Amino acid sequence: MHSLIFDIGKTNKKAFVFDQDYQELHKVYVQFDEKQDEDDFPCDDLGSIQSWIKETVNTLLKDPNFDIRAINFSSYGASLVHLDVNGKPLTPLYNYLKPLPQEVLDAFHKAHGTAMKIAQETASPALGMLNSGLQLYWIKQTQPAIFKRIHWSLHLPQYLSYLLTGIPLSEFTGIGCHTALWDFSKRDYHTWVHKEGISQKLAPIVPTDTSINRQIMGRKIKVGVGIHDSSSALLPYLRAEQKPFLLISTGTWSIALNPFSQTILTDEELDQDCLNFLRLDGQQVKAARLFLGKEYKTQIDPLLAHFSTPRQAHKEIVFNPTFFQAISTRKEYFYRFEYLSTPWEQPEKTNYAALSSFSEAFHQLMWELTQLQTSKVQLALGDSEIRKIYIDGGFADNDVYVAMLAEKFAKAKIRTTESPLGSALGAAMVISDEPIGKKFLKRNYALKKYKRQVVSQND
C-alpha cells in the first residue's frame, strides 16, 4: 500500500509516492507562474494548483505501478482560502508578503489591544499578512460584501484536502503558525476572533492525524486533513527521538524549533522575532527565525568575486581550527549585512582587505553569521534542558557552520541530517499507521554525528 503526498511550497509544487516503509517511489516537481490580485500584487495561481492536484491524483491512481490508498497534503502557512456557500473561492490566494494597510492595523489595535498585547497572547510577533488571521479582519474592513459571503475560511493545507473530501476542517498546525488567531494560554481562539465574528467562519478543529475515507476512481482512499510544512518537517524527529532535542531547520530562513518549551513568550522574545507554533497535539513549539540563507546568498557572490575564486569553492571549504581560534578572539567585525541586524556596529561596507584569503574570509563570514544563529538558538532553547541539536537543510552540509555551532554549544550532541523530503515525509507519517524505529533517521536522513575539533577553555 502506497501514499500520495502533495507538498506545496511557494516556488515548487511537488508530489511524492511513498511505500509503507516511507521510501520514495515517485516524484513530480512543477512550477506555476504567479498571478496578480486586485491590487496587482503577486500571488500563487490557486486555479492551476488545484487543477494539477486533481490531474495528478487521476494519473497516479490509474498507474499500475502504484497501489495508492492514502493521500495527504503539506503546505506553507499564513495563507487562507475563503469559500462561498457553494465551496468556491471568493478571493485570490493572497500573498503573505502583501502589505497590510496601516489604517487597518491601527483600527485593529484600537479595538482589540496593542500590538505587543496581541503578540504576547497569540505568540505571534506583529508580521502583517503573515499573521493570517488579520487577513480576515482586513477583508472585513475593506471588502465587507466579500466578508459577508465567506462561508468558510480554510488554511491552505486544509483547502487542498477539501478539494478531495468536500469537508471543511481546521487543525492545530495551521491555526498555530503565527496566525494571531490562537490564545496560547486559553488554548482557544483569541477573544478578538470571536468578537469580530471570524470564529464562525473557521471550520471545526480536528486532530491533525484525522483522515476521511473517500471513494476516488472506484478505490477507497484515506484522505488526510493536511499539515503546515514546518510542523510536518519536525514530525519525523518527534517520532524517532525519545529525548528532548532542538531542530535547526536551515534554508532561506533558518528556524530553531524547540518542541519541548512550555513557557509563555516574553516581550523581549517577541521583539526578537520569536514565536510559537502548535504541534499536532495542540502543544506548543517555540521557534526563532533568522534570514540566514538569504543573507548568505547575498554575501557569497561578491566574496567569490573579490578573491577570484571558482563558484563551487564555498561548498567545499572544510573547517580550519586555526582560523577559528584567531577569528573568535578578534573584537572586529568585517561584513556589512543587507538583511540582518546585529548587536555590534557593522562597518559601512564589507572590509575584504583585512582578510588574507578566501578561506579566512569565508570563516569570518560564517563566524559572524553563527554569532547571530547562536542567539536565535538560545532564544528557542530558553530554560529547556536540551542536550541534542539536529541541523537539517542546506547548511547541514556547511562544515564551517556546523563546526562553529558545535563550539558554541559544546555541551550538546550535534547531529546533521539530509532529507529533501522532510515536509512530505511528515505528511506521509501523519496519514500512515506505520511506526518508525530508532534507526529511522540514520537510514532515511543520512544522520551524522558531529565530533568537535577544538577543545575550548570551557571543557
MARTOR-956991 format. One record per residue (C-alpha): residue number from 1; residue in three letters; x, y, z. Coordinates in steps of 0.02 Angstrom, whole numbers, always signed. Example, Ala and Ser with C-alpha at 12.3 -4.5 7.8 and 13.67 -1.06 7.14 Angstrom:
    nr   rest       c1       c2       c3
     1    ALA     +615     -225     +390
     2    SER     +684      -53     +357
This chain:
    nr   rest       c1       c2       c3
     1    MET       +0       +0       +0
     2    HIS      +64     +171      -51
     3    SER      +31     +351       -2
     4    LEU      +23     +503     -117
     5    ILE      +85     +663      -37
     6    PHE      +72     +839     -107
     7    ASP     +200     +963      -40
     8    ILE     +151    +1138      -96
     9    GLY     +288    +1267      -75
    10    LYS     +295    +1448     -131
    11    THR     +409    +1403     -276
    12    ASN     +398    +1215     -307
    13    LYS     +240    +1111     -305
    14    LYS     +285     +929     -277
    15    ALA     +200     +761     -273
    16    PHE     +278     +604     -198
    17    VAL     +227     +422     -188
    18    PHE     +293     +329      -35
    19    ASP     +284     +146       +9
    20    GLN     +236      +84     +182
    21    ASP     +419      +98     +238
    22    TYR     +421     +283     +187
    23    GLN     +534     +251      +39
    24    GLU     +510     +367     -109
    25    LEU     +442     +278     -263
    26    HIS     +396     +426     -373
    27    LYS     +408     +615     -375
    28    VAL     +347     +759     -481
    29    TYR     +404     +941     -469
    30    VAL     +311    +1083     -556
    31    GLN     +310    +1272     -550
    32    PHE     +171    +1392     -598
    33    ASP     +184    +1574     -648
    34    GLU     +114    +1689     -516
    35    LYS      -45    +1788     -544
    36    GLN      -91    +1961     -479
    37    ASP     -226    +2003     -355
    38    GLU     -343    +2152     -373
    39    ASP     -202    +2267     -315
    40    ASP      -80    +2193     -441
    41    PHE      +18    +2109     -301
    42    PRO      +88    +1938     -350
    43    CYS       +2    +1783     -280
    44    ASP       +0    +1596     -309
    45    ASP     -110    +1533     -450
    46    LEU     -237    +1436     -348
    47    GLY     -331    +1375     -501
    48    SER     -176    +1297     -577
    49    ILE     -129    +1215     -412
    50    GLN     -299    +1134     -388
    51    SER     -308    +1076     -569
    52    TRP     -135     +999     -558
    53    ILE     -179     +909     -395
    54    LYS     -336     +832     -470
    55    GLU     -246     +782     -630
    56    THR     -103     +705     -531
    57    VAL     -223     +606     -422
    58    ASN     -312     +539     -576
    59    THR     -150     +495     -665
    60    LEU      -67     +406     -519
    61    LEU     -221     +311     -465
    62    LYS     -226     +237     -641
    63    ASP      -41     +192     -637
    64    PRO      -24       +2     -614
    65    ASN     +145      +27     -529
    66    PHE      +64     +103     -375
    67    ASP      -67      +46     -252
    68    ILE     -114     +215     -178
    69    ARG     -227     +202      -25
    70    ALA     -191     +366      +65
    71    ILE     -171     +548      +12
    72    ASN     -112     +696     +117
    73    PHE      -51     +874      +97
    74    SER      +90     +981     +166
    75    SER      +94    +1165     +127
    76    TYR     +158    +1335     +182
    77    GLY      +58    +1428     +313
    78    ALA       -5    +1605     +334
    79    SER     -123    +1581     +187
    80    LEU     -311    +1561     +186
    81    VAL     -436    +1513      +53
    82    HIS     -605    +1598      +75
    83    LEU     -753    +1497      +11
    84    ASP     -934    +1544      -27
    85    VAL    -1082    +1436      +20
    86    ASN    -1052    +1329     -134
    87    GLY     -869    +1297      -91
    88    LYS     -798    +1414     -224
    89    PRO     -652    +1531     -185
    90    LEU     -707    +1712     -168
    91    THR     -536    +1795     -175
    92    PRO     -362    +1765     -243
    93    LEU     -242    +1666     -133
    94    TYR     -170    +1823      -54
    95    ASN      +18    +1826      -35
    96    TYR      +77    +1833     +146
    97    LEU     +206    +1964      +93
    98    LYS      +69    +2084      +36
    99    PRO      +75    +2242     +142
   100    LEU      -66    +2264     +267
   101    PRO     -129    +2445     +265
   102    GLN      -77    +2543     +418
   103    GLU     -252    +2612     +443
   104    VAL     -319    +2435     +456
   105    LEU     -186    +2390     +585
   106    ASP     -223    +2548     +683
   107    ALA     -409    +2509     +687
   108    PHE     -375    +2332     +741
   109    HIS     -263    +2380     +886
   110    LYS     -379    +2520     +940
   111    ALA     -520    +2392     +952
   112    HIS     -426    +2243    +1024
   113    GLY     -266    +2297    +1111
   114    THR      -88    +2349    +1074
   115    ALA      +23    +2255     +953
   116    MET     +127    +2187    +1098
   117    LYS      -27    +2130    +1195
   118    ILE      -95    +2034    +1045
   119    ALA      +78    +1966    +1004
   120    GLN     +105    +1902    +1180
   121    GLU      -66    +1820    +1194
   122    THR      -59    +1740    +1022
   123    ALA     +130    +1703    +1024
   124    SER     +137    +1789     +854
   125    PRO     +251    +1939     +827
   126    ALA     +171    +2078     +726
   127    LEU     +206    +2019     +548
   128    GLY      +69    +2097     +442
   129    MET      -11    +1972     +321
   130    LEU      +99    +1836     +394
   131    ASN      -23    +1848     +539
   132    SER     -153    +1769     +426
   133    GLY     -295    +1796     +548
   134    LEU     -277    +1983     +516
   135    GLN     -309    +1947     +333
   136    LEU     -489    +1908     +379
   137    TYR     -501    +2069     +480
   138    TRP     -430    +2163     +329
   139    ILE     -561    +2087     +213
   140    LYS     -698    +2131     +337
   141    GLN     -639    +2312     +342
   142    THR     -601    +2339     +158
   143    GLN     -714    +2214      +68
   144    PRO     -867    +2196     +181
   145    ALA     -976    +2124      +43
   146    ILE     -849    +1985      +13
   147    PHE     -832    +1955     +200
   148    LYS    -1020    +1928     +217
   149    ARG    -1014    +1798      +79
   150    ILE     -874    +1698     +161
   151    HIS     -948    +1535     +223
   152    TRP     -783    +1452     +269
   153    SER     -603    +1514     +277
   154    LEU     -484    +1367     +265
   155    HIS     -297    +1362     +295
   156    LEU     -211    +1314     +132
   157    PRO     -167    +1133     +179
   158    GLN     -347    +1103     +233
   159    TYR     -415    +1181      +73
   160    LEU     -309    +1060      -29
   161    SER     -385     +917      +70
   162    TYR     -558     +992      +46
   163    LEU     -535     +977     -143
   164    LEU     -547     +788     -123
   165    THR     -662     +771      +27
   166    GLY     -783     +917      +17
   167    ILE     -773     +929     +207
   168    PRO     -712    +1095     +281
   169    LEU     -597    +1069     +431
   170    SER     -461    +1155     +532
   171    GLU     -316    +1078     +629
   172    PHE     -189    +1140     +755
   173    THR      -32    +1161     +649
   174    GLY     -120    +1278     +528
   175    ILE     -203    +1377     +666
   176    GLY      -41    +1393     +764
   177    CYS      +82    +1457     +633
   178    HIS      +93    +1642     +682
   179    THR      -87    +1674     +630
   180    ALA     -131    +1788     +780
   181    LEU     -288    +1682     +795
   182    TRP     -245    +1569     +943
   183    ASP     -232    +1619    +1125
   184    PHE      -96    +1504    +1189
   185    SER     -138    +1524    +1373
   186    LYS     -325    +1492    +1349
   187    ARG     -298    +1358    +1215
   188    ASP     -439    +1432    +1114
   189    TYR     -465    +1562     +980
   190    HIS     -421    +1735    +1044
   191    THR     -559    +1848    +1107
   192    TRP     -541    +1963     +956
   193    VAL     -580    +1818     +839
   194    HIS     -746    +1788     +925
   195    LYS     -790    +1974     +940
   196    GLU     -764    +2004     +754
   197    GLY     -872    +1855     +704
   198    ILE     -723    +1771     +624
   199    SER     -730    +1611     +727
   200    GLN     -897    +1574     +642
   201    LYS     -808    +1566     +475
   202    LEU     -670    +1449     +535
   203    ALA     -704    +1264     +509
   204    PRO     -716    +1139     +653
   205    ILE     -550    +1089     +731
   206    VAL     -496     +908     +718
   207    PRO     -333     +819     +763
   208    THR     -201     +833     +627
   209    ASP     -197     +644     +606
   210    THR     -382     +640     +561
   211    SER     -423     +555     +396
   212    ILE     -580     +541     +292
   213    ASN     -625     +391     +186
   214    ARG     -674     +432       +8
   215    GLN     -710     +334     -149
   216    ILE     -598     +405     -285
   217    MET     -599     +323     -456
   218    GLY     -680     +169     -381
   219    ARG     -548     +149     -247
   220    LYS     -565     +176      -59
   221    ILE     -440     +312      -14
   222    LYS     -396     +381     +157
   223    VAL     -377     +570     +138
   224    GLY     -285     +670     +271
   225    VAL     -334     +845     +326
   226    GLY     -164     +920     +284
   227    ILE      -24     +992     +390
   228    HIS      +82    +1151     +399
   229    ASP     +251    +1118     +319
   230    SER     +362    +1169     +466
   231    SER     +264    +1056     +584
   232    SER     +272     +918     +455
   233    ALA     +461     +932     +440
   234    LEU     +476     +920     +629
   235    LEU     +368     +764     +644
   236    PRO     +495     +630     +592
   237    TYR     +613     +692     +728
   238    LEU     +475     +687     +859
   239    ARG     +430     +511     +807
   240    ALA     +610     +448     +802
   241    GLU     +687     +538     +951
   242    GLN     +637     +495    +1129
   243    LYS     +734     +629    +1223
   244    PRO     +712     +820    +1212
   245    PHE     +801     +900    +1065
   246    LEU     +809    +1060     +964
   247    LEU     +800    +1062     +774
   248    ILE     +884    +1198     +670
   249    SER     +797    +1189     +502
   250    THR     +904    +1289     +380
   251    GLY     +875    +1364     +210
   252    THR     +822    +1537     +154
   253    TRP     +756    +1550     +331
   254    SER     +845    +1462     +472
   255    ILE     +718    +1415     +605
   256    ALA     +768    +1349     +776
   257    LEU     +625    +1238     +835
   258    ASN     +604    +1185    +1017
   259    PRO     +456    +1066    +1035
   260    PHE     +482    +1049    +1222
   261    SER     +454    +1227    +1282
   262    GLN     +306    +1265    +1394
   263    THR     +342    +1448    +1432
   264    ILE     +243    +1600    +1377
   265    LEU     +343    +1714    +1264
   266    THR     +410    +1874    +1341
   267    ASP     +403    +2046    +1262
   268    GLU     +590    +2036    +1230
   269    GLU     +574    +1869    +1141
   270    LEU     +432    +1933    +1032
   271    ASP     +534    +2087     +988
   272    GLN     +670    +1969     +926
   273    ASP     +550    +1879     +808
   274    CYS     +525    +1730     +923
   275    LEU     +356    +1644     +908
   276    ASN     +260    +1486     +948
   277    PHE     +190    +1355     +830
   278    LEU      +67    +1219     +877
   279    ARG     +110    +1035     +866
   280    LEU      -10     +903     +802
   281    ASP      -74     +876     +979
   282    GLY     -100    +1061    +1014
   283    GLN      +58    +1079    +1119
   284    GLN     +173    +1224    +1077
   285    VAL     +337    +1232     +982
   286    LYS     +448    +1380    +1020
   287    ALA     +532    +1448     +863
   288    ALA     +659    +1583     +823
   289    ARG     +692    +1636     +644
   290    LEU     +845    +1704     +555
   291    PHE     +854    +1757     +371
   292    LEU    +1015    +1659     +360
   293    GLY    +1008    +1586     +185
   294    LYS     +955    +1749     +106
   295    GLU    +1100    +1843     +187
   296    TYR    +1224    +1706     +145
   297    LYS    +1172    +1708      -38
   298    THR    +1191    +1897      -42
   299    GLN    +1366    +1892      +33
   300    ILE    +1443    +1743      -56
   301    ASP    +1445    +1807     -236
   302    PRO    +1545    +1967     -202
   303    LEU    +1659    +1866      -87
   304    LEU    +1697    +1742     -225
   305    ALA    +1723    +1883     -349
   306    HIS    +1843    +1979     -237
   307    PHE    +1958    +1829     -215
   308    SER    +1935    +1769     -396
   309    THR    +1877    +1602     -328
   310    PRO    +1779    +1469     -427
   311    ARG    +1593    +1461     -392
   312    GLN    +1597    +1288     -313
   313    ALA    +1732    +1334     -186
   314    HIS    +1616    +1394      -50
   315    LYS    +1532    +1223      -45
   316    GLU    +1696    +1133      -21
   317    ILE    +1781    +1228     +121
   318    VAL    +1822    +1123     +274
   319    PHE    +1827    +1195     +449
   320    ASN    +2000    +1260     +495
   321    PRO    +2028    +1264     +685
   322    THR    +2174    +1386     +667
   323    PHE    +2065    +1513     +577
   324    PHE    +1928    +1485     +705
   325    GLN    +2039    +1517     +854
   326    ALA    +2108    +1677     +777
   327    ILE    +1940    +1744     +722
   328    SER    +1848    +1701     +884
   329    THR    +1970    +1808     +985
   330    ARG    +1950    +1961     +873
   331    LYS    +1842    +2105     +927
   332    GLU    +1818    +2166     +749
   333    TYR    +1680    +2129     +626
   334    PHE    +1710    +2143     +439
   335    TYR    +1544    +2113     +350
   336    ARG    +1406    +2233     +307
   337    PHE    +1243    +2135     +308
   338    GLU    +1097    +2179     +198
   339    TYR     +956    +2081     +280
   340    LEU    +1016    +2051     +458
   341    SER    +1033    +2174     +601
   342    THR    +1170    +2143     +729
   343    PRO    +1205    +2186     +912
   344    TRP    +1375    +2250     +856
   345    GLU    +1412    +2401     +747
   346    GLN    +1434    +2347     +567
   347    PRO    +1562    +2429     +452
   348    GLU    +1498    +2547     +318
   349    LYS    +1549    +2417     +189
   350    THR    +1625    +2244     +194
   351    ASN    +1812    +2252     +229
   352    TYR    +1888    +2115     +119
   353    ALA    +2060    +2197     +127
   354    ALA    +2081    +2146     +308
   355    LEU    +2063    +1962     +263
   356    SER    +2209    +1866     +188
   357    SER    +2121    +1733      +84
   358    PHE    +1953    +1667      +27
   359    SER    +1960    +1531     +159
   360    GLU    +1993    +1653     +301
   361    ALA    +1861    +1773     +234
   362    PHE    +1736    +1630     +224
   363    HIS    +1773    +1578     +403
   364    GLN    +1750    +1760     +457
   365    LEU    +1582    +1768     +368
   366    MET    +1522    +1608     +449
   367    TRP    +1584    +1667     +619
   368    GLU    +1480    +1824     +608
   369    LEU    +1328    +1729     +544
   370    THR    +1342    +1594     +678
   371    GLN    +1353    +1730     +811
   372    LEU    +1177    +1779     +757
   373    GLN    +1122    +1599     +738
   374    THR    +1181    +1562     +914
   375    SER    +1072    +1700     +986
   376    LYS     +920    +1629     +895
   377    VAL     +956    +1454     +958
   378    GLN     +972    +1519    +1136
   379    LEU     +807    +1610    +1115
   380    ALA     +721    +1449    +1061
   381    LEU     +804    +1349    +1199
   382    GLY     +756    +1465    +1341
   383    ASP     +763    +1366    +1502
   384    SER     +736    +1198    +1416
   385    GLU     +853    +1057    +1468
   386    ILE     +907    +1001    +1295
   387    ARG    +1069     +909    +1257
   388    LYS    +1045     +864    +1074
   389    ILE    +1035     +980     +924
   390    TYR     +988     +923     +748
   391    ILE    +1036    +1028     +597
   392    ASP     +949     +996     +432
   393    GLY     +929    +1086     +267
   394    GLY    +1060    +1170     +159
   395    PHE    +1179    +1224     +298
   396    ALA    +1194    +1046     +365
   397    ASP    +1324    +1023     +226
   398    ASN    +1419    +1180     +276
   399    ASP    +1562    +1109     +380
   400    VAL    +1615    +1279     +446
   401    TYR    +1438    +1324     +502
   402    VAL    +1413    +1158     +591
   403    ALA    +1584    +1162     +674
   404    MET    +1561    +1337     +741
   405    LEU    +1390    +1296     +813
   406    ALA    +1466    +1140     +892
   407    GLU    +1591    +1252     +981
   408    LYS    +1454    +1371    +1037
   409    PHE    +1351    +1227    +1109
   410    ALA    +1493    +1120    +1173
   411    LYS    +1384    +1026    +1298
   412    ALA    +1259     +970    +1167
   413    LYS    +1269     +824    +1046
   414    ILE    +1266     +892     +869
   415    ARG    +1185     +789     +732
   416    THR    +1165     +834     +549
   417    THR    +1035     +760     +433
   418    GLU     +993     +767     +248
   419    SER     +819     +747     +180
   420    PRO     +742     +840      +34
   421    LEU     +579     +753      +82
   422    GLY     +558     +825     +259
   423    SER     +387     +906     +242
   424    ALA     +317     +772     +127
   425    LEU     +381     +631     +237
   426    GLY     +299     +706     +391
   427    ALA     +133     +717     +298
   428    ALA     +152     +534     +250
   429    MET     +181     +487     +431
   430    VAL      +25     +580     +487
   431    ILE      -85     +480     +368
   432    SER       +1     +313     +398
   433    ASP      -12     +195     +544
   434    GLU     +163     +127     +517
   435    PRO     +280     +160     +665
   436    ILE     +463     +206     +643
   437    GLY     +609     +137     +740
   438    LYS     +761     +216     +821
   439    LYS     +864     +189     +663
   440    PHE     +745     +288     +553
   441    LEU     +845     +449     +548
   442    LYS    +1007     +357     +512
   443    ARG     +927     +254     +375
   444    ASN     +820     +390     +293
   445    TYR     +901     +554     +340
   446    ALA    +1088     +518     +321
   447    LEU    +1108     +555     +506
   448    LYS    +1286     +601     +553
   449    LYS    +1363     +627     +724
   450    TYR    +1475     +780     +730
   451    LYS    +1637     +771     +829
   452    ARG    +1707     +936     +892
   453    GLN    +1878     +985     +826
   454    VAL    +1925    +1119     +952
   455    VAL    +1946    +1096    +1138
   456    SER    +1898    +1260    +1219
   457    GLN    +1944    +1327    +1389
   458    ASN    +1769    +1287    +1450
   459    ASP    +1793    +1100    +1427
